[in-house]
Amino acid sequence: MRLRIGLALAAAVLMVGGTATAASADDWSGGCDWTQWGQSAAHNGRTCARGQHDLRLLSRFVVDPFADQENTENGGISVHYPVPLVDTAGNVFALKKGGSYVSCDPPGSGTPEPCGMDPANLNRMTWSLQAYHWRHDQLVPTWTFTSDWKPTQMFFEAMVQSAMTDDSVYVPGAGGTVFQLAKDSGRVIRRINPLGDTVDPQAFVAGGLTLDAHGTLFYNVIRKEGTDTHSWLVRVTRNRTSMVDYRTLIPSAPQPTDLCYQTFQVVAAQRPLPPPPQPDGSPTLPPQRPCGSQRAGVGVAPAIGPDGTIVTVTRASGNALDGYGYLVALNPDLSLKWASSLRGLLNDGCGVLTPYGNGFFDCRPGTALGVDPLTNMPPAAGVSDQSSASPVILPDGTVLYGAHTFYNGFRGHLMKFDGKGRFQTYFDFGWDITPAVYRHDGTYSIVIKDNHYRTEGPFDLTRLSPNLTKEWSYTNTETRTCQRAPDGTVTCVDDGQHPNGFEWCVSAPAVDRDGNVYGLAEDGNLYVVDPQGHAREKVFLSKTVAAAYSPVSLDTRGRVYAQNNGELYVLGR
């Protein structure tokens, strides 16, 4: 599914109530509650709970009634689902979609207009926060809040990620606003609007909401202004709302009217890329156009370190394939700490990760070693709006970010920077992943998905060392296509369509206190992989090839919250 979406992308060339749950003295992750994207403000994906064994289905709820239609339209569900939030009091908060969705007939035709992924069709849907509560070991719906949030004006459905404190839940709203709700009832405490008294129809909340250990809220807002955009990082304390303008935050970034290199048209251009040299022997370069303003990535949730450092990601709004991005660190008062360009750090294109040859992904023989065939220049690590990858702050203060790259088979790069923004190293996979972190034995390990799209496998869950070397990989070997019937029975056929297994669709894995990894694959299964890289459990949910970009969370009793085919599954004992 990710490869198909990547090809399509390339072709298209406040008042804060309560406080965050306190962390225990020996747990840097932010506590046992799953309060936001990546579990904590640092986005490390680890809980202090021990995951339950011998998992069985405890509860099942429909959260996206349009999943089958979206799957038919796109050959996969191209939705970024938010992570379910859970706390020690037995509260659970999850997405619930409503409204209507018109399928294209035939799929992909664009008719009747608007249909499918047309923004006007997506705006027909509604996004709600559904609250549940555990009562006598039964998960019971309690209240629903329907937000007026709508997707961006892009042809995909971005993530609507809420966050919570001890007594409040925060939900993205329209016009760059956020609703603060009473946790016990869903009552609106207030609507936070950093842009003024009216709801601006051109503005939207971009990416997930983040709460630090003091209950301070951080999130990104993007406002469309003609062909350009305006974007801010918003900070909301108990008594004050402030924000910083991304247009002026990064001194080294190109100005909106500066010219930025684009890419060769991936489908229309003569293959293989890049084109031959100019008659004078100079390399052929892609066209240029105005860079546009720096703005937040659409799917990015800011990360907050223990010292209050805020880390987020920006990109030039006018660049077709996201090649002018920055990893940005701010001080708690929103002043700039450092900004690191994602350009000029890689040299692993032609002849390294991209072979010379005549195939679609190959480099034209004779091209300079290491360049990106889409630009004929040193590769740039991109900030894709179709990715939910967000920064992760590691125990030693270093930072990870899963950047987008196309030339290595759409695998992206997991980039690592030190605490001063200096690039250290990378791992050859980063596409749409917010890694989880397992702290152990005086060090830590990093867990990612590791899909090899170019060769149609293998598809791995991989654990890395702090310097991003591989510790182990668990390979998906499932070849069957399965589906769960309404009566709960599961039927499977081996249709020969996936001889090398299925890709991992987890966008943010979970790790329990013992180092067990919880992740979802496109085969429709939830997997539990132990600290040695061996499968401990495998539980089929609903449907094969119906997995969206989905995270996993665990509650304090070790129950697992996973999503498949538009349904929320709760697994445990």
C-alpha positions, 0 to 999 in steps of 0.5 A: 500500500505504501509503495502505491501511494508513493508512486501516486504522490511522485506522479502528481509532481487554552487553558489547560486543566489538570496536569500530565500524568507524572512519571515514576522516578525510574521511568523517563517515558512519561508514566503509564497512561498513553496520553498522546501520539507516541505515548509521551511528549518524547514520542518514545512509544513505551509503557511501564505496563507489562503486556498481557499474554494469550490475547483474546478479543475483549471488545470490538467497535467500528470507528470508520464506517467508510473503510471498505469504500476507501479500501476499494477506491485506493487499493488500501486504506490511505488514512492515518488513524490516531492512537487510542488514548488510555489512562489508569482510571479506565478511560479510553478515547478513540476516533469515530468517523461519521457523515457520508463518503461517496465512492467513485464509480468506477474506483479512481475515476473521479466521478461522480464529482466530488468523490473518493479522495477529493477534498470536497468529498472528504469534507462530507465526513465528520470526526468525533472523539468517542469516550469509553470506560471499563466497567466490570471488565466491559468497555462501555461507550460513555460520550461522544464529541463531534469536532468541526475539524476537516481535512486539509485541502490535499487529496488525502486524509490527515491524522486527527490526534488528540491528547489528554491530561488527568482531567481534560482531553484536547481535540483538534477543531476547525480553523486552527482551534483546539477544544478542551473537553472535560474528561468525565462528560465531554463538556466543552471547557473552552475553545482555544483559538490562537488566530483570533476571535473567529474561526478562520476557514483557511487554517487547520490544525496540522498533526498531533497535539502534544502535552508536556509534563506540566500540561502545556499544550503544543501543536502546529497550525497551517493557514493557506494564503493563495499559493503560499502558506503561513504556519505557526507552532502554538504553545498554550499554558494555563494562563497564556497562548503564544505562538512562533511564526515558521516564516521567520524562525529559521534564518538559514531557510530559503525565502518564499521567493527564492527558487528551489529545485523540484524533481524530474517528472517521475512518470513522464520523463524518459527512464531511467533517470536522471536525464543525460547531460547537457550538450556541454557536458554539464549535468541536467538539473530539474526545473526551479520554482519559488520555494514558498514559506517554511511551514510545519509538516502536515502529519508532524506532532512536536516532541518535548524533551525532559528539559523542555526542548521542543523538536518539530519538523518543517518544509518549504511549502512550494517544493513538489516532493518535500526536499527543503525541510528542517529539523527544528529545536526550540527553547521552552519560550519558543525561541530558536535553539537550533535548526538543521537542514535535511539537505546535503546529509546523504550521498547514497543514491545512484550506485549505492542504494539505487542500482544503475540499470534500465528499470523504473527505479534504476539510475541511468548508467554513467550518472554521478555516484550517490546522487538522487536520480529524481534531481541529479543532485545529492539526496535531500531527506524529505518531509512528506505530508502523507507521513505521520512520522514525528520526532522522537527524543531519545534517553541521551537527548539525541533525536530521531526523525523518519524522513521521506526518500523515493530513490531507495525504493520509497523506504525513506531514511531514519535520521539521527541528530545529536542534542545540538542538531548535528547529524550523526547517522541514518538507517535505510528505512524511515518512511511513515514511522515514529519509532518506539524505544526500549530502555534496558541494561543501561542503554536503549534500543529502537524499534521500527518497521523495515519494509523492502518495497523494491524487491517486494520483501522481506517485510521486517520489524527491526530493532536497532542499537543507539547507533542505528545498527541492526540488533535483530529483525522479525520477518513477516512470513504470512502468505494467506489472505483472510477475513473474519465473518460477522459470526467471528469465524475466520476463513483464509486462502493462499492465493499466491499474491503475497509469496514474500509476506505482507508489509508492516503498516504500523505507524508507531509501534508499542513496547511494554516494560519487558521489551515486547514489541506490538505491531500491525501488519497488512495481513490483518494480524497484531504481532507480539515480538519478544526482546530476542526478536521471536514472535510470541503471539499473532492475533488475526483481527478483521481483514487482510489488505485492509490495514491503514497507517495505524499505531498501537497502544497499551493500557496499565493492565497490559490490554492492547488497542489495535485497529484494522479495517476501520474497527478498534480491537481491544485484546487481553485476558 
